[in-house]
Amino acid sequence: MIDVATLSVIRRWALREQLSIREIARRTGLSRNTIRKYLRAGEAEPHYAKRVSPSKLDPFALKLSGWLKTEAGRSRKQRRTVKQIYADLQALGYTGSYNRVAAFVRLWQEQRLVAQQTTGRGTFVPLTFGPGEAFQFDWSEDWAVLAGVRTKLQVAHFKLSHSRAFYLRAYPLQTHEMLFDAHNHAFVVLGGVPRRGIYDNMRTAVDRVRRGKERDVNARFAAMVSHFLFEAEFCNPASGWEKGQVEKNVRDARHRLWQVVPPFPSLPDLNAWLEERCVALWHEIEHGKLAGTVADVWAEERAALMPVPRPFDGFVEHTKRVSPTCLVHFERNRYSVPAPYANRPVSLRVYADRLVVAAEGQIVCEHQRLIERNHHGAGQTVYDWRHYLAVLQRKPGALRNGAPFLELPAAFKRLQATLLKQPGGDREMVEVLALVLHHDEQAVLTAVEMALAAGVPTKTHVLNLLHRLVDGKVVGGPPLDTPQALMLRREPKANVERYDGLRAQIAGGRHAS
C-alpha cells in the first residue's frame, strides 16, 4: 500500500527528473502498472476504497429509515425520541448498541437536510446571558388525566436564561388571567424577577405587530410588566429560535414530565406536582456550559434577581347585567349575585381560578370559576342561597321549590322539613334563615342543631338558643369562635392603700366621717 511520501517521491522522479517508469519501479520495488496508475491520476494523495464493515443494524436499516420518514411527517409534539425508537428496534430483535442507532439517525437527518437544501436555515449565532439578565416564556399544549378524564392543558413555561432553571404551570386556557397568574407563581419559585422577559408575539401580549421591533402591546400586559419592573422583548415573527432555550425546554419537558405524569384528582394537585418535579430536576440536570447542576448555578444567579413584589392583581374586567333571577352569565355558566343587584350592571373581575363581582366600588360576592371544555353543553349554574334571602323574605313560598335552597346545610334542611308541615312554617323558616344576615352562620347552625336535639324545632326556641350562645351562657355547648367583650389593658386591683393618700388632701388631715 502506497503512502503520501512515496507518491511524492514518485511524482518528483517522473515529472521533475524525467526518470523512466522502469527505473522508478526498480528503485521503489512497485510494479510499473501501480506507478503508471498514480501518475495518470495526477493527484498528490493516494485514495483507497472505503472499508465496509458489517453491522448488527444492517438488517434493520430499511425498517429504521421508514420509521424516521414517518416520524419526520408528524408534528414535533408527537415524534418518538431516538431512545424510544431504539427500544422498538430491540423489540424486533436488534441486539446492537444505542450509539449505532443514534449515529444512523444523525446521518439520515443530515442527508435529508441536504436533499431539501435547508441546511442554511439552521445556522445560528450562540447567545450568552449574564446572571439575572433575562428569562424566556412560551406556551405548550399537553395532556394529563384529571379526575379520571384525559384533559388537554395549556402549559406556561418559564426559563432563566443564565442558570437555565425552569418552571411549568398548567391551565385550561391561554387567556390574560392565566398568563398573569403564571407570572405570579413563576417569580416566586424562581426566587426573583430578571431584568428582561423574552416572548413571542402572542395575542395576550401583542395587539399588533408593526415594522421591525415595534409592537402595540396590550394594556393589561403592559400593566403587569410595569408591576414586576422588567422589560418585555418580543421575537421577530416566525423566529422561535430567538427564544430557543424555552423552545428546547418545551420539547424536553414532554419526555421528562408529561410522559411520566401520574393521574391527579384536580388541576391544583397537578400544578403542585409540577412545581416539585421542576425543582427536583434542577438538581439532576447538569448545566452544560458552567460547572455544576442547574440548581448550583441558580443559587448563584438568585442574588442578581430583583426581589419578588406583591402578586399582580391579574384580572380581566367585564361589564355584566344581573338577570331578574339574580344571575350573571359568563362562558355559558351562571353565577348568583345578591338580590339587591338584580337588573343592575355590575363589574365581573375574571381571575384564573375565581370570579369576583363588584358594584359601586365594593366587592359584592365571589365564586369559584368553572371552565367547561364542552362547547355544546348548557353550562352549569352556581348558587349561593344567601344571595336570595332578601327575595325570600318577600316571597316565602319560593322556599319550597327554590333551586338555590337545594344546597342548604343539613341542619337547615331538617328544620325546614319539620316547619313546612305546620301552618305558617314557610315564613318561620325564612325568618330563621334570615338570621345569618345579622349573626354568625355557624352560631345559627349550632342553635338549630341544639333545638333539633332538644326536640323543640321552633323559631322561638332557635332564637332563644342563639341569644344564649352569643351571650356565652350556654354550658357544655360546642365551642364557638365569637368575638369577646372589650377587655382592659390594665385590670384594676383592690388596693386600700390608695385611700391613705387622700388623707393629705383633706384639710387638717381629718378622716371623713
FENHU-V16355 format. One record per residue. N is the residue number from 1. PSI is psi in degrees with one decimal (none if undefined). Layout:
n,psi
N,PSI
N,PSI
This chain:
n,psi
1,124.3
2,145.5
3,179.6
4,-39.8
5,-43.0
6,-41.8
7,-38.0
8,-40.9
9,-43.0
10,-44.7
11,-37.7
12,-42.1
13,-41.2
14,-42.3
15,-34.3
16,-47.3
17,-5.6
18,38.9
19,152.3
20,159.9
21,-34.6
22,-43.2
23,-40.2
24,-39.4
25,-38.1
26,-39.9
27,-36.7
28,-22.1
29,5.1
30,158.8
31,156.1
32,-33.7
33,-40.4
34,-45.4
35,-43.4
36,-37.9
37,-46.0
38,-32.0
39,-37.3
40,-32.7
41,-30.8
42,21.4
43,150.1
44,-10.9
45,138.9
46,148.5
47,140.3
48,149.9
49,137.7
50,140.0
51,128.3
52,113.3
53,128.1
54,144.7
55,150.8
56,-15.9
57,-15.0
58,-44.9
59,-18.6
60,4.4
61,-44.4
62,-42.7
63,-44.2
64,-40.6
65,-40.5
66,-41.3
67,-45.2
68,-38.1
69,-39.0
70,-44.3
71,-35.2
72,-28.7
73,-10.3
74,163.7
75,155.4
76,-30.5
77,-30.0
78,-3.2
79,144.1
80,147.7
81,167.7
82,-35.8
83,-39.4
84,-41.0
85,-41.0
86,-42.7
87,-38.3
88,-37.3
89,-39.3
90,-36.1
91,-25.7
92,-4.7
93,3.2
94,131.2
95,5.0
96,-171.1
97,162.2
98,-36.6
99,-36.4
100,-41.2
101,-43.8
102,-39.8
103,-38.9
104,-42.5
105,-43.6
106,-45.0
107,-40.4
108,-42.0
109,-40.2
110,-44.6
111,-36.9
112,-39.6
113,-41.0
114,-42.8
115,-36.1
116,-4.9
117,48.1
118,8.0
119,-30.1
120,-26.6
121,-19.6
122,28.9
123,127.2
124,165.1
125,125.9
126,140.2
127,154.5
128,145.0
129,140.9
130,167.2
131,130.5
132,11.1
133,-45.6
134,159.7
135,158.8
136,146.1
137,144.8
138,159.0
139,154.7
140,163.4
141,127.4
142,173.5
143,148.2
144,158.7
145,114.1
146,123.1
147,37.1
148,4.4
149,131.2
150,119.7
151,135.4
152,133.1
153,151.9
154,120.0
155,125.4
156,128.8
157,128.3
158,142.1
159,124.6
160,127.6
161,-28.7
162,-59.6
163,-18.6
164,19.5
165,136.1
166,160.5
167,138.1
168,142.8
169,133.6
170,145.5
171,160.9
172,-28.3
173,163.5
174,69.1
175,172.8
176,-49.2
177,-32.8
178,-41.6
179,-45.3
180,-42.5
181,-38.0
182,-40.9
183,-40.4
184,-44.5
185,-38.8
186,-45.7
187,-31.2
188,-46.1
189,-40.0
190,-10.9
191,10.5
192,-176.5
193,121.6
194,175.0
195,-26.0
196,152.2
197,131.3
198,121.6
199,162.1
200,-174.9
201,55.9
202,150.5
203,-26.5
204,-5.9
205,-39.1
206,121.3
207,-36.3
208,135.3
209,122.0
210,-168.9
211,142.8
212,-131.6
213,6.5
214,133.3
215,143.1
216,101.7
217,138.2
218,139.8
219,-42.5
220,-37.8
221,-41.5
222,-35.9
223,-39.3
224,-43.3
225,-42.3
226,-35.0
227,-44.8
228,-6.0
229,46.1
230,163.0
231,126.2
232,129.3
233,141.9
234,136.4
235,162.0
236,150.9
237,138.8
238,35.9
239,62.2
240,-22.1
241,-15.7
242,-15.8
243,51.9
244,-25.8
245,-48.6
246,-28.7
247,-43.0
248,-36.2
249,-36.2
250,-44.0
251,-43.8
252,-34.5
253,-29.5
254,-30.0
255,-31.9
256,-30.6
257,-56.4
258,-24.1
259,-14.3
260,5.4
261,129.2
262,166.8
263,150.2
264,151.7
265,-24.1
266,168.5
267,-41.8
268,-36.2
269,-40.7
270,-44.4
271,-35.2
272,-40.1
273,-40.9
274,-43.2
275,-44.4
276,-42.6
277,-38.9
278,-47.9
279,-37.8
280,-38.8
281,-27.6
282,-37.5
283,-13.7
284,-28.7
285,128.4
286,143.3
287,-42.2
288,-53.1
289,-30.4
290,157.8
291,140.1
292,-176.9
293,174.0
294,-39.0
295,-37.6
296,-45.9
297,-37.0
298,-38.4
299,-33.2
300,-37.1
301,-27.3
302,-33.7
303,-24.4
304,-3.8
305,145.7
306,136.8
307,145.9
308,124.5
309,-173.0
310,154.0
311,144.3
312,131.7
313,78.1
314,73.9
315,159.3
316,127.3
317,135.1
318,144.9
319,123.3
320,151.8
321,129.1
322,134.8
323,165.4
324,-21.7
325,17.5
326,41.5
327,146.4
328,143.7
329,135.4
330,122.5
331,48.9
332,1.4
333,161.6
334,139.9
335,137.6
336,151.7
337,146.0
338,140.1
339,-34.5
340,-16.7
341,9.7
342,141.7
343,22.8
344,150.5
345,141.2
346,165.4
347,124.3
348,114.0
349,115.0
350,118.2
351,175.4
352,-34.0
353,-1.0
354,165.1
355,132.7
356,127.5
357,127.8
358,148.4
359,136.1
360,36.4
361,8.2
362,145.9
363,123.2
364,-48.4
365,173.6
366,141.0
367,151.5
368,132.5
369,135.7
370,134.4
371,112.1
372,124.0
373,-14.6
374,109.5
375,-3.4
376,-7.0
377,168.9
378,-7.5
379,179.0
380,160.2
381,126.7
382,117.0
383,149.3
384,109.9
385,-24.8
386,-28.0
387,-17.4
388,7.4
389,-35.6
390,-40.0
391,-39.2
392,-31.5
393,-27.7
394,-29.0
395,73.2
396,-21.6
397,-20.9
398,-9.1
399,-32.5
400,-43.9
401,13.2
402,125.0
403,-38.2
404,-22.4
405,7.5
406,-14.7
407,23.5
408,151.0
409,155.3
410,-39.4
411,-41.7
412,-38.8
413,-40.7
414,-41.3
415,-40.4
416,-42.8
417,-31.0
418,-45.7
419,-34.6
420,-12.9
421,-10.5
422,153.0
423,133.8
424,14.0
425,-30.0
426,-50.9
427,-38.7
428,-42.2
429,-38.6
430,-41.6
431,-34.4
432,-45.6
433,-35.6
434,-13.9
435,-26.2
436,-15.0
437,-21.8
438,-13.9
439,165.0
440,131.4
441,-37.3
442,-35.9
443,-41.0
444,-43.6
445,-40.7
446,-42.3
447,-40.5
448,-43.6
449,-39.3
450,-37.5
451,-40.5
452,-40.2
453,-33.4
454,-7.7
455,19.5
456,69.6
457,71.9
458,159.9
459,-41.6
460,-44.7
461,-37.5
462,-43.5
463,-43.0
464,-45.9
465,-38.5
466,-45.1
467,-38.3
468,-36.4
469,-44.5
470,-37.1
471,-5.3
472,28.5
473,-1.1
474,124.6
475,132.6
476,4.8
477,170.6
478,150.0
479,138.5
480,140.9
481,76.4
482,151.3
483,138.2
484,163.9
485,162.1
486,141.0
487,144.4
488,141.1
489,-35.0
490,107.2
491,138.1
492,145.6
493,144.9
494,108.0
495,102.4
496,-14.9
497,-19.5
498,-31.7
499,-24.0
500,-29.4
501,-20.3
502,-19.4
503,-34.9
504,-21.0
505,-12.4
506,130.7
507,131.1
508,1.4
509,23.0
510,146.3
511,145.0
512,133.0
513,none
